[in-house]
Amino acid sequence: MDFRANDPRYEMVNVMYKAGKIKFFRDIFKYIPKTRVSQDMGIKNDRWNVLADHLEEFDLKQMFTMCWLFRISERDMFELIFNEYMDKRAKYEKYMPEN
């Protein structure tokens, strides 16, 4: 059985992405709790929080699993993660001293 059917919030992520309400990876969790996703992916909450803070540590298998959960294409998931990564990087670089 497809356990996504047990939680309609997975489908809501797809709907909100298509509606343009999700621009960054972090926006997904306005519609479904991180704990629900981490449990369904078999990732401990502590580890999930590390991954969420350091997006580059997600492996491809984890990203593809999220694509399946949220019914979002691989390209779209990469875009969400890339957008957030660049946003965090820009904020970090803003405080870096110039050489």
C-alpha positions as CSV (number, residue, x, y, z in Angstrom):
1,M,0.0,0.0,0.0
2,D,1.2,3.5,-0.8
3,F,1.5,5.1,2.6
4,R,1.4,8.6,1.0
5,A,-2.3,8.1,0.7
6,N,-2.5,8.0,4.5
7,D,-1.3,11.6,4.8
8,P,-2.9,14.1,2.4
9,R,-0.3,16.7,3.2
10,Y,2.1,14.9,0.8
11,E,-0.3,15.8,-2.1
12,M,-0.7,19.3,-0.7
13,V,3.1,19.9,-1.2
14,N,2.6,19.1,-4.9
15,V,-0.4,21.3,-5.2
16,M,1.3,24.2,-3.4
17,Y,4.5,23.8,-5.5
18,K,2.4,23.9,-8.7
19,A,0.6,27.0,-7.4
20,G,4.0,28.8,-6.9
21,K,3.8,28.8,-3.1
22,I,6.9,26.7,-2.6
23,K,10.1,28.4,-3.9
24,F,12.7,27.0,-1.4
25,F,13.1,23.5,0.1
26,R,12.2,24.9,3.6
27,D,8.8,26.0,2.2
28,I,7.8,22.4,1.9
29,F,7.6,22.2,5.7
30,K,4.9,24.8,5.9
31,Y,2.6,22.1,4.6
32,I,3.9,18.9,6.2
33,P,6.0,18.5,9.4
34,K,9.6,17.6,9.1
35,T,9.1,14.9,11.6
36,R,6.5,13.2,9.4
37,V,8.8,13.2,6.4
38,S,11.9,12.1,8.4
39,Q,9.9,9.2,9.9
40,D,8.6,8.1,6.5
41,M,12.1,8.3,5.1
42,G,13.6,6.4,8.0
43,I,15.9,9.2,9.1
44,K,16.2,10.1,12.8
45,N,15.1,13.6,13.6
46,D,18.5,14.7,14.8
47,R,20.1,13.6,11.5
48,W,17.2,15.3,9.6
49,N,17.9,18.6,11.3
50,V,21.6,18.4,10.2
51,L,20.6,17.6,6.6
52,A,18.1,20.5,6.6
53,D,20.8,22.9,7.8
54,H,23.4,21.5,5.3
55,L,21.5,20.6,2.2
56,E,24.6,19.5,0.4
57,E,24.7,16.5,2.7
58,F,21.5,15.0,1.3
59,D,22.4,12.1,-1.0
60,L,20.7,11.4,-4.3
61,K,18.7,8.5,-2.9
62,Q,17.2,10.7,-0.2
63,M,16.4,13.4,-2.7
64,F,14.7,10.9,-5.1
65,T,12.7,9.5,-2.2
66,M,11.5,13.0,-1.4
67,C,10.5,13.4,-5.0
68,W,8.4,10.3,-4.8
69,L,6.9,11.4,-1.5
70,F,5.9,14.9,-2.7
71,R,5.2,13.8,-6.3
72,I,7.6,16.5,-7.5
73,S,10.0,15.9,-10.4
74,E,13.7,15.4,-9.7
75,R,14.4,18.6,-11.6
76,D,12.0,20.5,-9.5
77,M,13.4,19.1,-6.2
78,F,16.9,20.0,-7.3
79,E,15.7,23.5,-8.0
80,L,14.1,23.9,-4.6
81,I,17.3,22.7,-2.9
82,F,19.5,24.8,-5.1
83,N,17.4,27.9,-4.5
84,E,17.7,27.5,-0.8
85,Y,21.4,26.7,-0.9
86,M,22.1,29.8,-2.9
87,D,19.9,31.9,-0.6
88,K,21.8,30.7,2.5
89,R,25.1,31.2,0.7
90,A,24.2,34.8,-0.2
91,K,23.3,35.6,3.4
92,Y,26.5,34.0,4.6
93,E,28.6,35.9,2.0
94,K,27.0,39.2,3.0
95,Y,28.8,39.0,6.3
96,M,32.1,37.8,5.0
97,P,34.9,40.4,4.9
98,E,36.1,41.4,1.5
99,N,39.7,40.5,0.6
